[in-house]
Amino acid sequence: MLVEMRVMQFTPQRIERVHRAMKSENVEALLVTRRQDVRYLTGYESPTNTLPTGCVVIIDEQPQLVMSSLQHEALGQNSIMARVHPLDDKPFDEWGLYRSAMFWDSIVKILEDASVENGMIGLQQERLSVKEFEYLKTKVPGAGFKDLSSLLWRLRQVKDDAEIEAIRKAVKVAEIGIRTALEIIAPGKTEADASIEIEAAMRAAGGQLRGIRAAVLSGKRGRFPFAQPTANRIGGNEPVVIDVTVSESGYFAEVARTLHTGVPKETQQKAYDAVLRACKAAEDKMSAGTGVSDVYGRVAKKLGKKTPIGSFLQPLGNSIGLDLQEPPLMVSFSKASLREGMVLSLHPTYYHEGVGAAKIGDMFLITSDGYENLSTISRETM
């Protein structure tokens, strides 16, 4: 059975930026093997990590996409910004990898046809096995290799209009999830049942099934950023963290809030107030050109000694896009700076053993004159 493929809106300017970056790095070709980066460069999303997909970018040429013939057939009439090279769907060879020798032979053929097999080739070393890299070197012995993993991350940090629009749509659906959560969460309901209801509301609002996640986490479990809801019943007097993620055309949004099912203790209210202060302090400092560590330092200063920043889970936030968590991370030692067009997920999360967890998550677009908060839902939920 063929699997439905999704093709995202694509802008040619994206490839122009990649070509300029390649020229500055003095590489003639770029081999891309990470699924999200293939999508970024071609508009094509592979439905699974178990089918071979890769992309070759030659300077001043259209990207060339390598995929299985089964994927190519499933693509149908969808338009992508790449020339497609389908592979025969033969059984996997003795490598035991979904990217076999046949896949790399196709990549080499593209390099040879473009007469760049003896040039400097950029690749993603973090996405290659040693065996794959050694095989590639034997097939193009005259080539040089340069790891451009960090370059691709940097290019993806600045979102174009199509990417920003996709994230805006995802935020709207995520906020429907949060509003639903505020209505239905009550003592006695299980975390899992509440999460299912929230996810159903987001699907009804147009959220894409593969990117939807609603985590309702009560009590101490609210400190775990990627915990799965359980059959535990929500108590009658405890904090509950609602953490929602949604994707639109592959682009993620994350929105989180904390509520209390009873009357918060003084220590719990102070913890939530500290999270509110952390959000405000970060907003006061966020602007294009500002160092990420400076934003972090501003938060730490505003929190002061009564609520040390060490009580917050790290990082305080991160860039977001085709991945839920992209660099730079908002940590004290970051050397990165905020850039116009970057979209941030700011999600300060407080935890103390005797108090519990409190979290707020919002989405921000860095603009030429500061930032735009893409989230509109109230933070005053506790």
VOGU-3710 file (C-alpha; in Angstrom, 3 decimals, decimal comma):
1> mlvemrvmqf> 0,000/0,000/0,000  1,365/3,399/-0,902  1,809/5,992/1,828  0,501/9,522/1,350  3,311/12,038/0,910  3,262/15,672/2,002  5,010/18,415/0,076  5,554/21,725/1,785  5,322/25,162/0,204  8,742/26,011/-1,161
11> tpqriervhr> 10,583/29,209/-2,043  13,430/29,247/-4,610  15,228/31,879/-2,513  16,018/29,122/-0,052  18,212/27,332/-2,593  19,862/30,604/-3,561  20,915/31,049/0,066  22,328/27,535/0,095  24,289/28,144/-3,108  25,795/31,332/-1,676
21> amksenveal> 26,770/29,519/1,502  28,371/26,707/-0,507  30,442/29,218/-2,460  31,614/30,844/0,758  32,662/27,407/2,039  34,414/26,586/-1,275  32,466/23,385/-1,868  31,169/22,317/-5,274  28,558/19,842/-4,067  26,577/19,230/-0,904
31> lvtrrqdvry> 25,335/15,774/0,123  22,322/15,915/2,440  21,180/12,775/4,252  19,188/14,077/7,216  15,480/13,757/6,502  14,491/17,220/7,772  17,251/18,873/5,726  16,205/16,983/2,601  12,750/18,379/3,132  14,106/21,879/3,681
41> ltgyesptnt> 15,986/21,800/0,369  13,450/20,015/-1,835  10,039/20,339/-0,174  9,748/16,551/0,052  8,987/14,745/3,314  9,828/11,072/3,475  7,121/9,178/5,372  9,643/7,072/7,278  13,282/6,833/8,311  13,482/3,306/6,909
51> lptgcvviid> 13,375/4,274/3,218  16,508/5,702/1,544  16,288/9,437/0,890  19,055/11,877/0,100  19,715/15,081/-1,761  22,654/16,351/-3,834  23,037/20,093/-4,306  25,372/21,325/-7,057  26,132/25,051/-7,157  23,755/26,951/-9,474
61> eqpqlvmssl> 21,741/23,816/-10,244  18,419/22,425/-9,069  18,733/19,966/-6,161  18,709/16,300/-7,089  16,689/13,948/-4,921  17,462/10,242/-4,503  14,588/8,060/-3,286  13,225/4,547/-3,698  10,978/3,881/-6,698  8,177/3,092/-4,248
71> qhealgqnsi> 8,492/6,590/-2,776  8,636/8,052/-6,277  5,434/6,280/-7,266  3,669/7,453/-4,112  4,718/11,026/-4,849  2,125/11,090/-7,643  1,347/14,531/-8,983  2,916/16,430/-6,088  5,447/18,987/-7,210  8,838/19,220/-5,547
81> marvhplddk> 11,779/21,512/-6,200  14,217/18,814/-7,300  15,123/16,407/-10,052  14,238/12,915/-8,843  16,454/9,827/-9,174  14,423/6,723/-8,197  16,222/3,624/-6,948  15,159/0,090/-7,758  13,445/-1,464/-4,766  15,745/-4,418/-4,299
91> pfdewglyrs> 16,270/-6,259/-1,013  18,695/-4,530/1,328  22,270/-5,718/0,977  24,559/-7,096/3,655  25,176/-3,656/5,159  21,936/-3,867/7,075  21,383/-0,162/6,369  18,492/1,515/4,645  21,100/3,548/2,746  22,958/0,755/1,008
101> amfwdsivki> 25,783/0,679/-1,543  23,170/1,091/-4,286  22,075/4,387/-2,733  25,630/5,735/-2,627  26,340/4,538/-6,173  23,452/6,716/-7,308  24,887/9,685/-5,400  28,294/9,123/-7,022  26,689/8,968/-10,474  25,147/12,411/-9,895
111> ledasvengm> 28,549/13,810/-8,867  30,210/12,309/-11,938  27,540/13,602/-14,318  28,124/17,094/-12,900  31,935/16,646/-13,152  32,449/17,483/-9,474  33,572/14,046/-8,264  37,115/15,358/-7,778  36,095/18,585/-6,070  35,413/19,593/-2,482
121> iglqqerlsv> 32,203/17,963/-1,277  30,190/19,066/1,730  28,331/16,489/3,781  26,697/15,808/7,125  29,183/13,655/8,989  26,847/13,372/11,971  24,366/11,591/9,705  26,769/9,077/8,124  28,001/5,776/9,455  31,730/5,093/9,270
131> kefeylktkv> 31,039/2,367/6,711  29,063/4,725/4,482  31,785/7,375/4,609  34,540/4,884/3,871  32,575/3,514/0,909  32,010/7,014/-0,460  35,731/7,802/-0,232  36,613/4,694/-2,246  34,119/5,652/-4,968  35,379/9,245/-5,350
141> pgagfkdlss> 39,049/8,999/-4,361  39,894/12,375/-5,867  37,360/14,290/-3,772  37,869/16,281/-0,606  35,253/16,326/2,138  34,050/19,022/4,489  31,495/18,663/7,289  28,746/21,259/6,784  26,290/20,055/9,426  26,483/23,312/11,380
151> llwrlrqvkd> 26,046/25,348/8,196  22,717/23,698/7,456  21,528/24,331/10,996  22,476/28,012/10,654  20,685/28,380/7,321  17,552/26,842/8,781  17,531/29,196/11,767  16,232/32,102/9,680  12,747/31,263/8,467  11,253/32,546/5,221
161> daeieairka> 7,646/33,704/4,824  6,331/30,228/3,946  7,965/28,691/7,022  6,680/31,429/9,333  3,154/31,040/7,978  3,261/27,298/8,636  4,408/27,928/12,228  1,647/30,506/12,757  -0,952/27,923/11,705  0,592/25,356/14,039
171> vkvaeigirt> 0,448/27,830/16,957  -3,269/28,454/16,369  -4,014/24,736/16,526  -1,805/24,314/19,609  -3,722/27,053/21,400  -6,984/25,257/20,665  -5,405/22,327/22,489  -4,508/24,481/25,490  -8,010/25,998/25,671  -9,503/22,530/25,507
181> aleiiapgkt> -7,206/21,415/28,315  -8,259/24,302/30,541  -11,890/23,257/30,062  -11,644/19,497/30,548  -8,881/18,853/33,072  -10,419/17,966/36,417  -9,616/15,822/39,443  -10,229/12,137/38,838  -9,580/12,201/35,103  -6,527/10,274/33,962
191> eadasieiea> -3,637/12,024/32,269  -4,047/9,755/29,249  -7,786/10,408/28,833  -7,287/14,165/29,047  -4,449/14,021/26,531  -6,569/12,026/24,066  -9,396/14,578/24,259  -6,975/17,435/23,667  -5,361/15,704/20,692  -8,797/14,997/19,209
201> amraaggqlr> -9,708/18,683/19,447  -6,511/19,656/17,672  -7,054/17,095/14,918  -10,581/18,452/14,435  -9,047/21,923/14,090  -6,809/20,729/11,249  -3,737/19,588/13,136  -1,643/17,011/11,276  -1,733/13,629/12,957  2,015/12,941/12,754
211> giraavlsgk> 2,953/16,127/14,579  0,343/16,253/17,327  1,211/15,570/20,945  -0,628/16,593/24,087  1,084/15,806/27,374  -0,990/16,278/30,514  1,425/15,722/33,390  0,303/16,032/36,997  2,296/16,534/40,163  6,025/15,881/39,999
221> rgrfpfaqpt> 5,751/14,446/36,470  5,400/17,962/35,076  9,183/18,329/35,175  9,731/15,725/32,459  9,720/17,514/29,083  9,016/14,441/26,949  7,084/12,231/29,365  4,094/10,280/28,125  0,736/10,707/29,872  -0,179/7,755/32,066
231> anriggnepv> -3,253/6,134/33,598  -2,554/8,086/36,790  -5,595/10,052/37,920  -5,203/13,785/38,366  -5,386/14,771/42,010  -7,754/17,259/43,579  -5,102/19,689/44,741  -2,004/19,608/42,566  -0,331/21,461/39,693  -0,831/20,101/36,182
241> vidvtvsesg> 1,451/20,929/33,260  -0,135/20,920/29,787  2,499/20,710/27,050  1,188/20,720/23,477  3,075/20,337/20,204  1,614/20,605/16,710  3,130/20,551/13,237  1,930/22,202/10,043  3,662/21,185/6,813  6,346/19,687/9,042
251> yfaevartlh> 6,950/22,862/11,088  6,493/22,610/14,842  4,910/24,822/17,446  4,987/24,236/21,190  2,679/25,913/23,700  2,559/25,037/27,399  0,624/26,209/30,442  0,252/25,162/34,095  -2,960/25,031/36,086  -3,836/23,929/39,609
261> tgvpketqqk> -6,773/21,691/40,438  -7,245/23,188/43,884  -5,820/26,144/45,772  -2,065/26,573/45,191  0,178/26,619/48,218  2,146/29,811/48,714  5,306/28,065/47,526  3,552/26,809/44,386  2,198/30,257/43,545  5,643/31,763/44,045
271> aydavlrack> 7,093/29,137/41,720  4,585/30,007/39,010  5,214/33,708/39,510  8,919/33,010/39,005  8,153/31,354/35,668  6,138/34,416/34,674  9,103/36,642/35,620  11,439/34,461/33,591  9,242/34,892/30,520  9,033/38,655/30,979
281> aaedkmsagt> 12,781/38,994/31,552  13,557/37,065/28,365  11,103/39,190/26,375  12,709/42,392/27,661  16,051/41,293/26,207  15,077/39,509/22,978  16,054/41,338/19,799  18,062/40,688/16,661  21,801/40,771/17,388  21,450/40,060/21,107
291> gvsdvygrva> 23,500/37,164/22,370  21,523/34,141/23,555  23,682/34,021/26,683  22,759/37,666/27,361  19,057/36,757/27,301  19,805/33,888/29,679  21,776/36,234/31,942  18,900/38,700/32,037  16,564/35,954/33,205  19,020/34,823/35,865
301> kklgkktpig> 19,397/38,390/37,168  15,661/39,011/37,354  15,034/35,756/39,186  17,624/36,668/41,791  18,767/34,601/44,744  15,298/33,734/46,069  14,534/31,680/42,959  17,919/30,715/41,508  17,985/29,864/37,846  19,381/26,491/38,870
311> sflqplgnsi> 15,794/25,625/39,862  14,839/25,767/36,172  15,256/22,889/33,752  17,710/23,547/30,935  17,527/24,884/28,295  15,100/27,762/28,898  14,238/27,708/25,208  15,506/26,982/21,726  15,030/27,672/18,053  12,210/25,642/16,495
321> gldlqepplm> 11,169/24,666/12,975  11,316/21,346/11,152  12,717/19,986/14,410  11,062/20,561/17,754  14,413/21,544/19,213  16,960/23,279/16,979  20,099/25,243/17,851  20,727/27,624/19,402  19,665/26,464/22,831  19,014/29,123/25,455
331> vsfskaslre> 21,777/28,244/27,910  24,373/30,278/29,766  27,310/29,211/27,582  25,711/29,744/24,157  27,883/31,672/21,713  25,012/32,305/19,261  23,044/35,495/18,716  19,404/36,033/17,911  18,744/36,776/14,234  15,863/38,412/12,429
341> gmvlslhpty> 13,552/35,682/11,113  14,435/33,202/13,855  11,509/31,538/15,640  12,028/30,670/19,300  10,230/28,306/21,625  10,614/29,876/25,073  9,606/27,338/27,732  10,986/28,066/31,230  10,180/25,153/33,559  10,583/25,400/37,330
351> yhegvgaaki> 10,903/22,340/39,520  11,526/21,777/43,198  11,020/18,478/44,995  8,831/19,961/47,698  6,875/22,295/45,410  6,309/20,543/42,094  6,590/21,796/38,521  5,457/24,939/36,729  5,910/25,641/33,027  4,959/28,238/30,430
361> gdmflitsdg> 5,727/27,759/26,746  5,267/30,393/24,034  6,482/31,012/20,474  8,357/34,144/19,377  9,404/35,516/15,992  12,506/37,741/16,103  11,856/40,854/14,010  13,852/43,874/12,857  12,605/45,912/15,826  12,365/43,257/18,527
371> yenlstisre> 10,028/40,294/18,523  6,467/39,183/17,891  4,773/36,849/20,346  3,004/34,313/18,126  1,124/32,944/21,124  -2,032/34,782/22,201  -3,432/32,673/25,015  -3,267/34,097/28,549  -0,461/33,005/30,835  -2,526/33,687/33,957
381> tm> -3,791/30,156/34,430  -2,814/29,556/38,055
//
